[in-house]
Amino acid sequence: MNRDDFKESKDYIQSIDRMFQVLNTFSVENPSLTTSEIAQMTGLSRPTVRRILLTLEYLGYVKSDHANFSLTMKIIELSSVYLSSQTSVWQMAQPVMESFVRETGESSSISILDDDNILYVARVSEKRIMSINLEVGSRLPAVSTSMGQVLLAYLPDDELKERLNKFQFKKFTENTIVDKDELYEILMDIRKKGWGGVDQQLEEGVRSIAVPIRKLNGQVIAAINCSVHAGRVSKQQLLEEFLPKLKEMARLIEKIVSIR
């Protein structure tokens, strides 16, 4: 049963769906929002959003500062069980990532797909090159990141097209891809060549490449990247010097995943 069919079934609970719509409006780019802003982003009415926010505040998952709402640390409880169940795999991958970072002097991360975002499950940072502080648990928009594009590229085609049709594109820089047809062609190219890269699509001065991490059956379960400052590492160097090392690291991590 697909998502639209389920919404018509007797098992669908609209209030829970709306609650998560509200929660998902908060992000690194939007840590604090008003009722009106959330209503505009979700398409829900202001009274509905207000009731949801007040209930979440009562439960301790959001806090208010005058007209602005933001998430509390308690929200981490919602993902802590999943993250802890995955920790052993990604902790085992950590030494491989650390070796790569020592050799290249650049940062590396592993992420999984989380709805329209990527969720960081492992990270080794040599230098801070982004304005935001990324760590395990951080989420970024999938369509504007190398890891996100790799993860999207390996989705079943029907699911990918459905996601792109519903996605609300946002332009972060002059290089951000905001056309779904253009992005689809890029994703198909990633699927063919086995790696993806973005050049300052999410933030000026940051470019990265990513490759998939697969299970033994070929299923893509995560992506791993290398992020660099555009003024320090050229695209040619990124592809010729860093990409082969990144692929080698991914294969080593796949062996770790397969024996878990």
Summary of the structure (lengths in Angstrom):
residues: 260
radius of gyration: 19.2
end to end distance: 31.3
largest distance: 56.0
contacts: 772
relative contact order: 0.10
helix: 49%
strand: 20%
